[in-house]
Protein backbone atom coordinates (compact mmCIF):
# COMPACT_ATOMS: atom_id res chain seq x y z
CA UNK A 1 0.00 0.00 0.00
CA UNK A 2 1.25 3.50 -0.89
CA UNK A 3 2.08 5.60 2.16
CA UNK A 4 -0.52 8.13 3.28
CA UNK A 5 0.87 11.65 3.81
CA UNK A 6 -0.57 15.06 4.62
CA UNK A 7 -1.03 16.93 1.35
CA UNK A 8 -2.52 20.26 2.46
CA UNK A 9 -4.24 22.07 5.30
CA UNK A 10 -5.96 25.28 6.36
CA UNK A 11 -8.23 26.82 8.99
CA UNK A 12 -11.93 27.06 8.12
CA UNK A 13 -14.77 28.83 9.94
CA UNK A 14 -18.02 26.88 9.50
CA UNK A 15 -21.62 26.85 10.71
CA UNK A 16 -20.52 24.09 13.08
CA UNK A 17 -17.57 26.00 14.53
CA UNK A 18 -13.92 26.61 13.72
CA UNK A 19 -12.17 23.69 12.05
CA UNK A 20 -8.63 22.91 11.02
CA UNK A 21 -8.64 20.99 7.74
CA UNK A 22 -6.06 18.44 6.64
CA UNK A 23 -6.05 16.52 3.35
CA UNK A 24 -4.36 13.12 3.28
CA UNK A 25 -3.49 10.67 0.54
CA UNK A 26 -0.54 9.21 -1.38
CA UNK A 27 2.05 11.84 -2.28
CA UNK A 28 1.22 11.43 -5.98
CA UNK A 29 -2.54 11.48 -5.26
CA UNK A 30 -5.41 11.00 -5.32
CA UNK A 31 -6.71 12.58 -2.15
CA UNK A 32 -8.19 9.98 0.22
CA UNK A 33 -9.20 11.69 3.46
CA UNK A 34 -10.41 15.13 4.47
CA UNK A 35 -9.86 15.47 8.23
CA UNK A 36 -11.79 18.32 9.85
CA UNK A 37 -10.57 18.90 13.40
CA UNK A 38 -12.57 20.89 15.96
CA UNK A 39 -10.54 21.55 19.11
CA UNK A 40 -11.31 24.99 20.55
CA UNK A 41 -9.28 24.64 23.76
CA UNK A 42 -6.60 21.95 23.40
CA UNK A 43 -5.55 20.16 26.58
CA UNK A 44 -3.41 17.09 27.10
CA UNK A 45 -5.05 13.69 27.30
CA UNK A 46 -8.21 14.49 25.35
CA UNK A 47 -9.87 11.67 23.41
CA UNK A 48 -11.70 13.02 20.36
CA UNK A 49 -15.17 12.16 19.14
CA UNK A 50 -14.50 10.85 15.62
CA UNK A 51 -16.79 10.18 12.70
CA UNK A 52 -15.26 8.34 9.73
CA UNK A 53 -17.82 9.13 7.04
CA UNK A 54 -17.90 7.59 3.57
CA UNK A 55 -18.62 10.12 0.83
CA UNK A 56 -22.22 9.82 -0.40
CA UNK A 57 -23.26 12.24 -3.12
CA UNK A 58 -26.89 11.14 -3.02
CA UNK A 59 -27.23 11.31 0.75
CA UNK A 60 -24.80 14.05 1.79
CA UNK A 61 -25.52 16.46 -1.09
CA UNK A 62 -29.05 15.63 -2.27
CA UNK A 63 -30.66 14.50 0.97
CA UNK A 64 -31.62 11.05 -0.30
CA UNK A 65 -34.12 9.25 1.93
CA UNK A 66 -32.97 5.82 0.73
CA UNK A 67 -29.90 5.76 3.01
CA UNK A 68 -28.96 7.23 6.39
CA UNK A 69 -25.75 8.96 5.26
CA UNK A 70 -27.03 12.53 5.24
CA UNK A 71 -28.55 12.43 8.75
CA UNK A 72 -25.50 10.60 10.09
CA UNK A 73 -23.21 13.32 8.71
CA UNK A 74 -25.40 16.14 10.02
CA UNK A 75 -25.67 14.58 13.47
CA UNK A 76 -21.94 13.90 13.59
CA UNK A 77 -21.06 17.46 12.62
CA UNK A 78 -23.37 18.76 15.34
CA UNK A 79 -21.80 16.48 17.95
CA UNK A 80 -18.27 17.31 16.81
CA UNK A 81 -18.97 21.05 16.65
CA UNK A 82 -20.34 21.09 20.20
CA UNK A 83 -17.59 18.88 21.61
CA UNK A 84 -14.33 19.90 23.23
CA UNK A 85 -12.46 17.81 20.67
CA UNK A 86 -13.88 16.20 17.56
CA UNK A 87 -12.70 15.02 14.17
CA UNK A 88 -14.62 14.31 10.98
CA UNK A 89 -12.75 11.97 8.64
CA UNK A 90 -14.51 12.38 5.30
CA UNK A 91 -13.50 9.48 3.06
CA UNK A 92 -13.38 10.96 -0.42
CA UNK A 93 -13.08 7.68 -2.34
CA UNK A 94 -15.66 5.63 -0.43
CA UNK A 95 -18.71 6.46 -2.54
CA UNK A 96 -21.08 3.48 -2.67
CA UNK A 97 -19.10 1.56 -0.02
CA UNK A 98 -16.05 2.06 -2.22
CA UNK A 99 -17.44 0.91 -5.58
CA UNK A 100 -17.84 4.41 -7.05
CA UNK A 101 -20.81 6.56 -7.99
CA UNK A 102 -21.66 5.00 -11.36
CA UNK A 103 -21.64 1.45 -9.99
CA UNK A 104 -23.70 2.60 -7.00
CA UNK A 105 -26.34 4.14 -9.27
CA UNK A 106 -26.48 0.93 -11.32
CA UNK A 107 -26.96 -1.01 -8.08
CA UNK A 108 -29.72 1.41 -7.03
CA UNK A 109 -31.58 0.59 -10.24
CA UNK A 110 -31.48 -3.10 -9.35
CA UNK A 111 -32.55 -2.41 -5.76
CA UNK A 112 -35.61 -0.65 -7.15
CA UNK A 113 -36.37 -3.97 -8.86
CA UNK A 114 -36.17 -5.91 -5.59
CA UNK A 115 -32.49 -6.83 -5.23
CA UNK A 116 -30.96 -6.44 -1.78
CA UNK A 117 -27.87 -4.24 -1.47
CA UNK A 118 -25.37 -7.13 -1.54
CA UNK A 119 -27.02 -8.90 -4.48
CA UNK A 120 -27.28 -5.62 -6.39
CA UNK A 121 -23.57 -4.94 -5.98
CA UNK A 122 -22.73 -8.47 -7.11
CA UNK A 123 -24.95 -8.08 -10.18
CA UNK A 124 -22.98 -5.01 -11.30
CA UNK A 125 -19.69 -6.82 -10.72
CA UNK A 126 -18.81 -5.10 -7.46
CA UNK A 127 -18.03 -6.42 -3.97
CA UNK A 128 -20.43 -5.81 -1.11
CA UNK A 129 -17.89 -3.44 0.46
CA UNK A 130 -14.65 -2.26 -1.16
CA UNK A 131 -13.60 0.36 1.39
CA UNK A 132 -10.06 0.64 2.75
CA UNK A 133 -9.95 2.31 6.16
CA UNK A 134 -6.18 2.36 6.54
CA UNK A 135 -5.77 5.93 5.20
CA UNK A 136 -8.12 7.15 7.94
CA UNK A 137 -6.07 5.37 10.59
CA UNK A 138 -2.92 6.89 9.09
CA UNK A 139 -4.51 10.34 9.28
CA UNK A 140 -5.31 9.86 12.97
CA UNK A 141 -1.77 8.71 13.62
CA UNK A 142 -0.41 11.85 11.92
CA UNK A 143 -2.75 13.92 14.10
CA UNK A 144 -1.34 12.23 17.19
CA UNK A 145 -4.57 10.44 18.08
CA UNK A 146 -4.18 7.16 19.97
CA UNK A 147 -7.76 6.63 21.14
CA UNK A 148 -11.18 7.68 19.85
CA UNK A 149 -14.86 7.81 20.67
CA UNK A 150 -15.96 6.49 17.25
CA UNK A 151 -19.45 7.36 16.03
CA UNK A 152 -20.36 4.33 13.93
CA UNK A 153 -22.60 1.31 13.48
CA UNK A 154 -19.98 -0.48 11.37
CA UNK A 155 -17.79 -3.03 13.19
CA UNK A 156 -15.39 -3.02 10.22
CA UNK A 157 -14.38 0.54 11.06
CA UNK A 158 -13.81 -0.38 14.69
CA UNK A 159 -11.69 -3.38 13.70
CA UNK A 160 -9.61 -1.30 11.26
CA UNK A 161 -8.73 1.30 13.86
CA UNK A 162 -7.92 -1.30 16.49
CA UNK A 163 -5.71 -3.15 14.00
CA UNK A 164 -3.80 0.11 13.56
CA UNK A 165 -3.25 0.36 17.32
CA UNK A 166 -5.96 2.95 17.99
CA UNK A 167 -8.16 2.33 21.03
CA UNK A 168 -11.87 2.58 20.19
CA UNK A 169 -14.93 3.31 22.28
CA UNK A 170 -18.04 3.05 20.09
CA UNK A 171 -20.72 5.74 19.99
CA UNK A 172 -23.89 4.37 18.29
CA UNK A 173 -25.49 6.40 15.49
CA UNK A 174 -29.07 5.36 14.83
CA UNK A 175 -32.64 6.58 14.71
CA UNK A 176 -32.57 7.65 11.06
CA UNK A 177 -35.18 5.24 9.69
CA UNK A 178 -37.54 6.41 6.94
CA UNK A 179 -40.11 4.43 4.96
CA UNK A 180 -37.72 4.70 2.00
CA UNK A 181 -34.65 3.29 3.79
CA UNK A 182 -36.14 0.83 6.28
CA UNK A 183 -35.37 -2.26 4.20
CA UNK A 184 -31.88 -1.03 3.31
CA UNK A 185 -30.94 -0.36 6.94
CA UNK A 186 -32.24 -3.79 7.90
CA UNK A 187 -30.05 -5.28 5.15
CA UNK A 188 -27.00 -3.44 6.48
CA UNK A 189 -27.60 -5.05 9.87
CA UNK A 190 -28.43 -8.57 8.66
CA UNK A 191 -26.23 -8.87 5.55
CA UNK A 192 -23.28 -6.60 6.36
CA UNK A 193 -23.11 -7.08 10.12
CA UNK A 194 -23.78 -3.49 11.10
CA UNK A 195 -24.83 -2.78 14.68
CA UNK A 196 -28.44 -1.68 15.03
CA UNK A 197 -28.55 0.77 12.12
CA UNK A 198 -32.33 0.43 12.14
CA UNK A 199 -32.72 0.79 15.92
CA UNK A 200 -33.63 3.65 18.19
CA UNK A 201 -31.54 6.78 18.50
CA UNK A 202 -28.68 6.67 20.99
CA UNK A 203 -27.36 9.84 22.57
CA UNK A 204 -23.68 10.62 23.02
Sine and cosine of phi, psi and omega as CSV:
sin_phi,cos_phi,sin_psi,cos_psi,sin_omega,cos_omega
0.00,0.00,0.69,-0.72,0.02,-1.00
-0.93,0.36,0.65,-0.76,-0.06,-1.00
-0.90,0.44,0.64,-0.77,0.07,-1.00
-1.00,-0.01,0.78,-0.62,0.00,-1.00
-0.77,-0.64,0.30,-0.96,0.10,-1.00
-0.98,0.18,0.81,-0.59,-0.09,-1.00
-0.98,-0.19,-0.49,0.87,-0.06,-1.00
-0.21,-0.98,0.23,-0.97,0.04,-1.00
-0.22,-0.98,0.37,-0.93,0.05,-1.00
-0.26,-0.96,0.19,-0.98,0.15,-0.99
-1.00,-0.06,0.57,-0.82,-0.06,-1.00
-0.58,-0.81,0.90,-0.44,0.15,-0.99
-0.97,0.24,0.69,-0.72,-0.03,-1.00
-0.69,-0.72,0.14,-0.99,0.08,-1.00
-0.91,0.42,-0.29,0.96,-0.02,-1.00
-0.98,-0.19,0.05,1.00,-0.02,-1.00
0.85,-0.53,-0.06,-1.00,0.00,-1.00
-0.99,0.12,0.78,-0.63,0.00,-1.00
-0.83,-0.56,0.51,-0.86,0.21,-0.98
-0.96,-0.28,0.84,-0.54,-0.05,-1.00
-0.99,-0.15,0.61,-0.79,0.09,-1.00
-0.68,-0.73,0.72,-0.69,0.06,-1.00
-0.95,-0.32,0.76,-0.65,-0.04,-1.00
-0.84,-0.55,0.49,-0.87,0.09,-1.00
0.15,-0.99,-0.03,-1.00,0.11,-0.99
-0.88,0.48,0.49,-0.87,-0.06,-1.00
-0.84,0.54,-0.56,0.83,0.01,-1.00
-1.00,0.01,0.08,1.00,-0.02,-1.00
1.00,0.10,0.11,-0.99,0.00,1.00
-0.99,0.12,0.22,-0.98,0.06,-1.00
-0.89,0.45,0.65,-0.76,-0.03,-1.00
-0.92,-0.38,-0.67,0.74,-0.17,-0.98
-0.73,-0.69,0.75,-0.66,0.24,-0.97
-0.97,-0.26,0.92,-0.40,0.03,-1.00
-0.98,-0.19,0.86,-0.51,0.03,-1.00
-0.93,-0.36,0.92,-0.38,-0.13,-0.99
-0.96,-0.27,0.82,-0.57,0.08,-1.00
-0.92,-0.39,0.92,-0.39,-0.04,-1.00
-0.50,-0.86,0.98,0.20,-0.14,-0.99
-0.90,0.43,-0.57,0.82,-0.02,-1.00
-0.70,-0.71,0.99,0.13,-0.08,-1.00
-0.87,0.50,0.72,-0.70,0.15,-0.99
-0.67,-0.74,0.39,-0.92,-0.01,-1.00
-0.92,0.39,0.54,-0.84,0.13,-0.99
0.99,0.15,0.14,0.99,0.01,-1.00
-0.97,0.26,0.65,-0.76,0.13,-0.99
-0.96,-0.28,0.86,-0.51,-0.09,-1.00
-0.98,0.20,0.47,-0.88,0.27,-0.96
-0.98,0.18,0.84,-0.55,-0.10,-1.00
-0.84,-0.54,0.71,-0.70,0.20,-0.98
-0.87,-0.49,0.88,-0.47,0.16,-0.99
-1.00,-0.09,0.95,-0.31,-0.17,-0.99
-0.91,-0.42,0.83,-0.55,0.04,-1.00
-0.97,0.24,0.75,-0.66,0.02,-1.00
-0.81,0.59,0.70,-0.72,0.01,-1.00
-0.58,-0.81,0.99,-0.15,-0.05,-1.00
-0.88,0.47,-0.64,0.77,-0.05,-1.00
-0.94,0.33,-0.64,0.77,-0.03,-1.00
-1.00,0.08,-0.75,0.66,-0.08,-1.00
-0.95,0.31,-0.62,0.79,-0.09,-1.00
-0.99,-0.10,-0.64,0.77,-0.13,-0.99
-0.97,-0.22,-0.13,0.99,0.02,-1.00
0.95,0.32,0.55,0.84,0.01,-1.00
-0.80,0.60,0.65,-0.76,0.07,-1.00
-1.00,-0.04,-0.04,1.00,-0.07,-1.00
-1.00,0.04,-0.06,1.00,0.11,-0.99
-0.68,-0.73,-0.01,-1.00,0.03,-1.00
-0.92,-0.39,0.26,0.97,-0.10,-0.99
-0.91,0.42,-0.73,0.68,-0.02,-1.00
-0.86,0.51,-0.79,0.62,0.04,-1.00
-0.89,0.45,-0.58,0.81,0.05,-1.00
-0.89,0.45,-0.67,0.74,0.01,-1.00
-0.91,0.41,-0.72,0.70,-0.01,-1.00
-0.88,0.47,-0.69,0.72,0.01,-1.00
-0.90,0.43,-0.68,0.74,-0.01,-1.00
-0.90,0.45,-0.68,0.74,0.02,-1.00
-0.90,0.44,-0.61,0.79,0.06,-1.00
-0.90,0.44,-0.72,0.69,-0.01,-1.00
-0.89,0.45,-0.68,0.73,0.00,-1.00
-0.91,0.41,-0.69,0.72,-0.04,-1.00
-0.93,0.38,-0.36,0.93,0.03,-1.00
-0.97,-0.23,0.09,1.00,0.00,-1.00
-1.00,-0.04,0.24,-0.97,0.11,-0.99
-0.97,0.24,-0.40,0.92,-0.03,-1.00
-0.34,-0.94,0.90,-0.44,0.00,-1.00
-0.55,-0.83,0.46,-0.89,-0.02,-1.00
-0.67,-0.74,0.80,-0.60,0.20,-0.98
-0.99,-0.13,0.83,-0.56,0.12,-0.99
-0.96,-0.27,0.98,-0.19,-0.04,-1.00
-1.00,-0.05,0.91,-0.41,-0.13,-0.99
-1.00,0.03,0.98,-0.21,-0.20,-0.98
-0.93,0.36,-0.40,0.92,-0.09,-1.00
-0.93,-0.37,0.39,0.92,-0.04,-1.00
-0.97,-0.26,0.28,0.96,0.02,-1.00
-0.80,0.60,0.73,-0.69,0.04,-1.00
0.90,0.44,0.65,0.76,-0.10,-0.99
0.81,0.58,0.59,0.81,0.12,-0.99
1.00,-0.02,0.04,1.00,-0.05,-1.00
-1.00,-0.07,-0.14,0.99,0.02,-1.00
0.99,-0.12,0.34,-0.94,-0.12,-0.99
-0.92,0.39,-0.71,0.71,-0.05,-1.00
-0.89,0.46,-0.71,0.70,0.02,-1.00
-0.90,0.43,-0.60,0.80,0.03,-1.00
-0.89,0.46,-0.69,0.72,0.00,-1.00
-0.91,0.42,-0.62,0.78,0.08,-1.00
-0.89,0.47,-0.66,0.75,0.03,-1.00
-0.91,0.41,-0.60,0.80,0.06,-1.00
-0.85,0.52,-0.66,0.75,0.01,-1.00
-0.86,0.51,-0.66,0.75,0.03,-1.00
-0.94,0.33,-0.58,0.81,0.04,-1.00
-0.90,0.43,-0.55,0.84,0.09,-1.00
-0.90,0.44,-0.38,0.92,0.01,-1.00
-1.00,-0.05,0.03,1.00,0.07,-1.00
0.93,-0.37,-0.06,1.00,0.06,-1.00
-0.94,0.35,0.56,-0.83,0.19,-0.98
-0.99,0.16,0.15,-0.99,-0.13,-0.99
-0.90,0.44,-0.58,0.82,0.00,-1.00
-0.96,0.29,-0.71,0.71,0.01,-1.00
-0.90,0.43,-0.60,0.80,0.01,-1.00
-0.91,0.42,-0.69,0.72,0.05,-1.00
-0.87,0.49,-0.70,0.71,0.00,-1.00
-0.87,0.49,-0.62,0.78,-0.04,-1.00
-0.93,0.38,-0.41,0.91,0.05,-1.00
-0.99,-0.15,0.20,0.98,0.07,-1.00
0.98,0.19,0.45,0.89,-0.05,-1.00
-0.85,-0.52,0.48,-0.87,0.07,-1.00
-0.95,0.33,0.28,-0.96,0.04,-1.00
-0.89,0.46,-0.57,0.82,-0.02,-1.00
-0.45,-0.89,0.88,-0.47,-0.05,-1.00
-0.93,-0.37,0.30,0.95,-0.10,-0.99
-0.98,0.21,0.59,-0.81,0.09,-1.00
-0.90,-0.43,0.89,-0.45,-0.07,-1.00
-1.00,-0.05,-0.03,1.00,-0.06,-1.00
-0.89,0.46,-0.61,0.79,0.05,-1.00
-0.87,0.50,-0.55,0.84,0.04,-1.00
-0.92,0.38,-0.67,0.74,0.06,-1.00
-0.89,0.46,-0.64,0.77,0.04,-1.00
-0.89,0.46,-0.63,0.77,0.02,-1.00
-0.89,0.45,-0.68,0.73,0.03,-1.00
-0.89,0.45,-0.63,0.77,0.03,-1.00
-0.88,0.47,-0.69,0.73,0.04,-1.00
-0.88,0.48,-0.59,0.81,-0.01,-1.00
-0.98,0.21,-0.05,1.00,0.03,-1.00
0.98,0.18,0.40,0.92,-0.05,-1.00
-1.00,-0.08,0.83,-0.55,-0.01,-1.00
-0.94,-0.35,-0.25,0.97,0.03,-1.00
-0.52,-0.85,0.50,-0.86,-0.07,-1.00
-0.63,-0.77,0.48,-0.88,0.34,-0.94
-1.00,-0.07,0.96,-0.27,-0.17,-0.99
-0.99,-0.16,0.89,-0.45,0.03,-1.00
-0.99,0.13,0.98,-0.22,-0.08,-1.00
-0.27,-0.96,0.38,-0.92,0.20,-0.98
-0.92,-0.38,0.07,1.00,-0.15,-0.99
-0.97,-0.25,0.94,-0.33,0.00,-1.00
-0.90,0.44,-0.38,0.93,0.04,-1.00
-0.89,0.45,-0.58,0.82,0.04,-1.00
-0.94,0.35,-0.65,0.76,0.05,-1.00
-0.87,0.49,-0.74,0.67,-0.02,-1.00
-0.88,0.48,-0.65,0.76,-0.03,-1.00
-0.90,0.43,-0.67,0.74,0.01,-1.00
-0.93,0.37,-0.68,0.74,0.01,-1.00
-0.90,0.43,-0.60,0.80,0.04,-1.00
-0.90,0.44,-0.45,0.89,0.03,-1.00
-1.00,0.03,0.08,1.00,0.04,-1.00
1.00,0.04,0.24,0.97,0.00,-1.00
-0.99,-0.15,0.82,-0.58,0.03,-1.00
-0.96,0.28,0.68,-0.73,-0.10,-0.99
-0.80,-0.60,0.77,-0.64,0.21,-0.98
-0.90,-0.44,0.88,-0.48,-0.11,-0.99
-0.98,0.17,0.68,-0.73,0.15,-0.99
-0.92,-0.40,0.93,-0.38,-0.03,-1.00
-0.90,0.45,0.55,-0.83,0.10,-0.99
-0.79,-0.61,0.97,-0.24,-0.02,-1.00
-0.48,-0.88,-0.04,-1.00,-0.06,-1.00
1.00,-0.06,0.37,0.93,-0.06,-1.00
-0.92,-0.39,0.54,0.84,-0.07,-1.00
-0.98,0.18,0.71,-0.70,0.15,-0.99
-0.80,-0.60,0.31,-0.95,0.09,-1.00
-0.83,0.56,-0.50,0.86,-0.05,-1.00
-0.98,0.20,-0.40,0.91,-0.06,-1.00
-0.91,-0.41,0.03,1.00,-0.09,-1.00
-0.82,0.57,-0.75,0.66,-0.02,-1.00
-0.91,0.42,-0.66,0.75,-0.02,-1.00
-0.89,0.45,-0.69,0.72,0.00,-1.00
-0.91,0.41,-0.59,0.81,0.07,-1.00
-0.90,0.44,-0.63,0.78,0.04,-1.00
-0.91,0.41,-0.61,0.80,0.05,-1.00
-0.87,0.49,-0.64,0.77,0.02,-1.00
-0.94,0.35,-0.75,0.66,-0.16,-0.99
-0.99,0.11,-0.53,0.85,-0.07,-1.00
-0.99,-0.17,-0.49,0.87,-0.07,-1.00
-0.93,-0.36,-0.03,1.00,0.08,-1.00
0.97,0.23,0.33,0.94,0.04,-1.00
-0.94,0.34,0.30,-0.95,-0.17,-0.99
-0.96,-0.26,1.00,-0.04,0.14,-0.99
0.88,0.47,0.67,0.74,0.07,-1.00
-0.87,0.49,-0.51,0.86,-0.07,-1.00
-0.99,-0.12,0.22,0.98,-0.05,-1.00
-1.00,0.00,-0.22,-0.98,-0.03,-1.00
-0.97,0.24,0.37,-0.93,0.00,-1.00
-0.90,0.43,0.60,-0.80,0.07,-1.00
-0.85,-0.52,0.74,-0.67,-0.04,-1.00
-1.00,0.04,0.51,-0.86,0.08,-1.00
-1.00,-0.03,0.00,0.00,0.00,0.00
